[in-house]
């Protein structure tokens, strides 16, 4: 339910936190890539809608099992 502005703000904060030039932990580059990939999906209305529908479907069917 986040707005595009909220998504952008969260992306910027997480990108700063996990950027490999700033974060020297061994998994920083992996986390940075995950943040970037999530942002690529969520910044576009169409891909965000698809993601939301798939998440709803998954959550609905996960409760059955």
C-alpha positions in Angstrom: 0.0 0.0 0.0 3.0 2.3 -0.1 3.0 5.3 -2.4 5.7 5.8 -5.0 7.3 8.5 -2.9 7.4 6.1 0.1 8.9 3.4 -2.1 11.6 5.8 -3.4 12.4 7.0 0.1 12.8 3.5 1.4 14.9 2.5 -1.6 17.3 5.5 -1.0 17.7 4.7 2.7 18.3 1.0 2.1 20.6 1.6 -0.9 22.7 3.9 1.3 22.8 1.3 4.1 23.7 -1.6 1.9 25.9 0.0 -0.8 29.1 -2.0 -0.9 31.2 1.2 -0.9 29.7 2.1 2.5 28.9 -1.3 4.1 31.8 -3.6 4.4 29.9 -6.7 5.5 30.3 -9.8 3.4 26.7 -9.8 2.3 26.3 -6.1 1.6 26.4 -6.5 -2.2 23.8 -9.3 -2.1 21.5 -7.2 0.0 22.1 -4.1 -2.2 21.2 -6.2 -5.3 18.0 -7.4 -3.5 17.0 -3.9 -2.6 17.6 -2.7 -6.2 15.6 -5.6 -7.7 12.7 -4.9 -5.4 12.8 -1.2 -6.3 12.8 -2.1 -10.0 9.5 -4.0 -9.5 7.8 -1.6 -7.1 8.6 1.7 -8.9 6.5 0.7 -11.9 2.7 0.7 -11.4 2.2 -2.3 -13.7 4.9 -4.5 -12.2 3.8 -3.4 -8.7 0.2 -4.4 -9.4 1.4 -7.8 -10.7 3.6 -8.3 -7.6 0.7 -7.4 -5.3 -1.7 -9.8 -7.1 0.8 -12.7 -6.9 1.5 -11.9 -3.2 -2.3 -12.0 -2.5 -2.7 -15.3 -4.4 0.3 -16.8 -2.6 -0.9 -15.7 0.9 -4.5 -17.0 0.2 -3.3 -20.4 -1.0 -0.6 -20.7 1.7 -3.3 -20.5 4.4 -5.1 -23.5 2.9 -2.1 -25.8 3.4 
